[in-house]
Amino acid sequence: MLFIKTAFRTGTFMPNKDLIINSDMETDQKAVALIACIAQDYKVKMERLISPMDLSLLQLQILHALDYSPKGCLTVNQIKAAMVDDNSNVSRTLNKLVDMGMIVKERSSQDQRTVFIRITDLGRNAHKEADKLLLSHTTGLTEADVKKLYALLLKL
């Protein structure tokens, strides 16, 4: 795609919305490219919002999955299934969360191959605080525009 090629040539790896808007791509292609560009932009903004907490978005996703699980614990495979990015390195991220005291690993008493991941109070509090930070960020659109955008996104 044009915006990726230009990003590599210029040495900047963030997509440039103007390159997409002013390209000769079909409108449908521009829409898809803009969605990807805006998603990347929002991901960076979200990472910046939670960076003072020394948490990555992947770590936060794991804490979120654990905090909202019925028993406060999940297996590694259940956590992997809950991830947005299925290429993420969940095992390494879990180890970091253990080191941070946010989660604990517990072996199943019935099957030693099964490891349950449980969120700690520290992890639960960090999740809640990070969610507050993320929820403070808005699109800047009017309520009517947000409803229209939401309805359109549901169609994809």
C-alpha positions in Angstrom: 0.0 0.0 0.0 1.1 3.5 -0.7 1.3 4.7 2.9 3.4 1.7 3.9 5.8 2.2 1.0 6.2 5.9 1.7 6.7 5.2 5.5 9.6 2.9 4.8 11.2 5.3 2.3 11.0 8.2 4.7 12.1 6.1 7.7 9.0 6.9 9.6 6.9 3.9 10.3 3.7 5.7 11.3 1.2 5.8 8.5 0.4 9.3 7.2 -3.3 9.9 6.8 -2.8 12.6 4.2 -0.9 10.1 2.0 -3.9 7.9 2.1 -6.5 10.7 1.6 -4.6 12.2 -1.3 -3.7 8.9 -3.0 -5.3 7.5 -6.1 -6.7 4.4 -4.3 -10.4 3.6 -4.6 -12.5 5.0 -1.8 -13.0 1.5 -0.3 -9.3 1.0 -0.2 -8.8 4.4 1.4 -11.4 3.6 4.1 -9.6 0.3 5.0 -6.2 2.1 5.0 -7.6 4.9 7.2 -9.1 2.4 9.6 -5.6 0.7 9.9 -3.9 4.1 10.3 -6.3 5.4 12.9 -6.1 2.1 14.8 -2.3 2.4 15.0 -2.6 6.0 16.0 -5.0 5.1 18.8 -2.9 2.2 19.9 0.1 4.5 20.4 -2.1 7.0 22.3 -3.3 4.3 24.6 0.2 3.0 25.2 1.3 6.5 26.1 -1.6 6.9 28.5 -0.7 3.8 30.5 3.1 4.1 30.2 3.4 5.8 33.6 2.0 2.6 35.1 4.8 0.5 33.5 2.1 -1.6 31.8 1.9 -2.6 28.1 -1.4 -3.0 26.3 -0.9 -6.7 26.2 -0.3 -6.9 29.9 -3.4 -4.8 30.4 -5.4 -7.1 28.2 -4.3 -10.1 30.2 -5.2 -8.3 33.5 -8.6 -7.3 32.0 -9.3 -10.9 30.9 -8.4 -12.2 34.4 -10.3 -9.5 36.3 -13.5 -10.2 34.4 -13.2 -14.0 34.4 -15.8 -15.5 36.7 -13.3 -17.0 39.1 -10.5 -14.5 38.7 -8.3 -17.1 37.0 -7.9 -18.6 33.6 -5.6 -21.1 31.9 -2.8 -19.9 29.6 -4.8 -21.2 26.6 -7.9 -19.3 27.8 -5.9 -16.1 28.1 -4.4 -16.7 24.6 -7.9 -17.1 23.2 -9.0 -13.8 24.8 -6.2 -11.8 23.1 -6.9 -9.4 20.3 -3.5 -10.2 18.7 -3.1 -13.9 18.5 0.6 -13.5 17.6 1.4 -12.0 21.0 3.9 -13.6 23.3 1.6 -14.4 26.1 4.0 -16.7 28.0 6.8 -14.0 28.3 4.2 -11.4 29.2 2.7 -13.6 31.9 6.2 -14.1 33.4 6.7 -10.3 33.5 3.3 -9.9 35.3 4.4 -12.6 37.8 7.6 -10.6 38.4 5.6 -7.4 38.9 3.3 -9.2 41.4 0.2 -8.6 39.3 -0.6 -12.3 38.8 0.3 -15.7 40.2 0.6 -19.1 38.5 -0.9 -22.1 40.2 -0.6 -25.8 39.0 -3.8 -27.7 38.8 -4.1 -30.4 41.5 -5.9 -32.7 39.1 -3.6 -32.2 36.1 0.0 -31.0 36.6 0.2 -29.9 33.0 -2.5 -27.3 33.5 -1.4 -24.0 34.9 -4.0 -21.5 36.2 -3.2 -17.8 36.1 -4.8 -15.8 38.9 -4.9 -12.0 39.2 -3.7 -10.5 42.5 -5.1 -7.5 44.3 -2.2 -5.5 42.9 -3.1 -6.6 39.4 -6.8 -5.9 39.9 -6.0 -2.4 41.2 -3.6 -1.7 38.3 -6.2 -2.9 35.8 -8.9 -0.6 37.3 -6.5 2.4 37.3 -5.3 1.8 33.8 -8.9 1.4 32.6 -9.8 4.8 34.1 -6.9 6.4 32.2 -7.9 4.8 28.9 -11.6 5.6 29.4 -10.6 9.3 29.9 -9.5 9.4 26.3 -12.3 10.2 23.8 -12.6 10.6 20.0 -13.4 14.3 20.2 -16.4 13.6 18.0 -19.9 14.8 18.8 -22.3 12.2 20.4 -24.2 12.0 17.1 -21.0 11.4 15.1 -19.9 8.7 17.6 -23.2 6.9 17.2 -22.9 7.0 13.4 -19.3 5.8 13.5 -20.2 3.0 15.9 -23.1 1.9 13.6 -20.8 1.9 10.6 -18.0 -0.1 12.5 -20.6 -2.7 13.5 -21.2 -3.4 9.8 -17.5 -4.3 9.2 
